[in-house]
Amino acid sequence: MPEYEFIDVYVPRGVSRKEAARLLTEHAEYGHWELDRLTLRLDGSRRVRLRRRIIRQLRATW
């Protein structure tokens, strides 16, 4: 089963949908993050949880 690390991004309510999409696209392209969960709150703000896979290197024993 793969292991993931998570980061929470808070997007305030004044940020447009287009700007929020641009912000998340930058995280995806440069940090290799993918969308795990998006929560739209009653006040209009968004809480976004991003994840990326942890790749562990195995040591070679000779």
PyMOL commands that set and color helices and strands:
alter all, ss='L'
color gray80, all
select helices_A, chain A and resi 17-31
alter helices_A, ss='H'
color red, helices_A
select strands_A, chain A and resi 3-11+34-40+46-54
alter strands_A, ss='S'
color yellow, strands_A
deselect
rebuild
show_as cartoon
